[in-house]
């Protein structure tokens, strides 16, 4: 697929989660609401997320990952991990347990031993499961003004395997990731067949503690296997845990919790994708390495509770290399990470600022 138009705007995935999610979840737990009624509320929130993105003027949208989120409102791994683990054979299941999977706590960053996640337990060879991506695409596309501008996001094989407890593969994460890649690839091919034109894979742990270059190389190989035969425009999101903002989010995954090892920009650029989505201040690390790939610069900062002006976004991009080593035809716009933790008016304001920055940049000869 050819490169897309310069300064195209897109979202990372997760959108502002309404506070009433928690109240509805408690009502489900107490038996006052059926789980199906919560699911209906989640899909209505998806429709609202779509509308916000369209009102803001974002080019490539998604459904905000609203229906993937149960309990634990703030922690992104809920939507990135638990939602998918419960659908994949090989991870221990218990329909009575939270998320329907057996979990044990697992620390995820040496920067704070109190930051843990209820990690699934891999007890058998990973097998195929329908991850629900096609159904998600059909719903979002049916509610979008431009179905061809709909993007579906998916957690990458490294994240799904690295965070889990491995009781089957004997520590051979490369083999584990390749088995996971087979599952993901079948699902991404299904998206292709359904007409999805934009697909994204997410990998937050390429610079986490203990993830050295050999593991990143294996992760990129598994990532490329996910893309085998996929014709859609392929987005590769790389982040390092940009979610916590303020005291209200203490104990959650926070900005720069994962950047402990060297940032492997050269290896990331070997990914068989069309565009890399990065945290904006990591942009200079791609100089001389990007090749023909497009770079969606994460210029709207989700760690900042203030709405940036379009002019400020453009100024930051220039500081990071836009207009010098990063040419306009390779430059796309996004946020530094997902917006699930931001109040809706702030998230919407940041989307509008991105769209306005796009218009200003395109108007320049």
Rosetta blueprint (number, residue, H / E / L):
1 X L
2 X L
3 X L
4 X L
5 X L
6 X L
7 X L
8 X L
9 X E
10 X E
11 X L
12 X L
13 X L
14 X L
15 X L
16 X L
17 X L
18 X L
19 X L
20 X H
21 X H
22 X H
23 X H
24 X H
25 X H
26 X H
27 X H
28 X H
29 X H
30 X H
31 X L
32 X L
33 X L
34 X L
35 X H
36 X H
37 X H
38 X H
39 X H
40 X H
41 X H
42 X H
43 X H
44 X H
45 X H
46 X H
47 X H
48 X H
49 X H
50 X H
51 X H
52 X H
53 X H
54 X H
55 X H
56 X H
57 X L
58 X L
59 X L
60 X E
61 X E
62 X L
63 X L
64 X L
65 X L
66 X H
67 X H
68 X H
69 X L
70 X L
71 X L
72 X L
73 X L
74 X L
75 X L
76 X L
77 X H
78 X H
79 X H
80 X H
81 X H
82 X H
83 X H
84 X H
85 X H
86 X L
87 X L
88 X L
89 X L
90 X L
91 X E
92 X L
93 X E
94 X L
95 X L
96 X L
97 X L
98 X H
99 X H
100 X H
101 X E
102 X L
103 X E
104 X E
105 X E
106 X E
107 X E
108 X L
109 X L
110 X L
111 X L
112 X L
113 X L
114 X L
115 X L
116 X E
117 X E
118 X E
119 X E
120 X E
121 X E
122 X E
123 X L
124 X L
125 X L
126 X L
127 X L
128 X L
129 X L
130 X L
131 X L
132 X L
133 X H
134 X H
135 X H
136 X H
137 X H
138 X H
139 X H
140 X H
141 X H
142 X H
143 X H
144 X L
145 X L
146 X L
147 X H
148 X H
149 X H
150 X E
151 X E
152 X E
153 X E
154 X E
155 X E
156 X L
157 X H
158 X H
159 X H
160 X H
161 X H
162 X H
163 X L
164 X L
165 X E
166 X E
167 X L
168 X L
169 X L
170 X L
171 X L
172 X L
173 X H
174 X H
175 X H
176 X H
177 X H
178 X H
179 X H
180 X H
181 X H
182 X H
183 X H
184 X H
185 X H
186 X H
187 X H
188 X H
189 X H
190 X H
191 X H
192 X H
193 X H
194 X H
195 X L
196 X L
197 X L
198 X E
199 X E
200 X E
201 X E
202 X E
203 X E
204 X L
205 X L
206 X L
207 X L
208 X L
209 X L
210 X L
211 X L
212 X L
213 X H
214 X H
215 X H
216 X H
217 X H
218 X H
219 X H
220 X H
221 X H
222 X H
223 X H
224 X H
225 X H
226 X H
227 X L
228 X L
229 X L
230 X L
231 X L
232 X L
233 X E
234 X E
235 X E
236 X E
237 X E
238 X E
239 X L
240 X L
241 X L
242 X L
243 X L
244 X L
245 X L
246 X L
247 X H
248 X H
249 X H
250 X L
251 X L
252 X L
253 X L
254 X L
255 X L
256 X L
257 X L
258 X L
259 X L
260 X L
261 X L
262 X L
263 X L
264 X L
265 X H
266 X H
267 X H
268 X H
269 X L
270 X L
271 X L
272 X L
273 X L
274 X L
275 X E
276 X E
277 X E
278 X E
279 X E
280 X H
281 X H
282 X H
283 X H
284 X H
285 X H
286 X H
287 X L
288 X L
289 X L
290 X L
291 X L
292 X L
293 X L
294 X E
295 X E
296 X E
297 X E
298 X E
299 X E
300 X E
301 X L
302 X L
303 X L
304 X L
305 X L
306 X L
307 X L
308 X L
309 X L
310 X H
311 X H
312 X H
313 X H
314 X H
315 X H
316 X H
317 X H
318 X H
319 X H
320 X H
321 X L
322 X E
323 X L
324 X L
325 X L
326 X E
327 X L
328 X H
329 X H
330 X H
331 X E
332 X E
333 X E
334 X E
335 X E
336 X L
337 X L
338 X L
339 X L
340 X L
341 X L
342 X L
343 X L
344 X H
345 X H
346 X H
347 X H
348 X H
349 X H
350 X H
351 X H
352 X H
353 X H
354 X H
355 X H
356 X H
357 X H
358 X H
359 X H
360 X H
361 X H
362 X H
363 X H
364 X L
365 X L
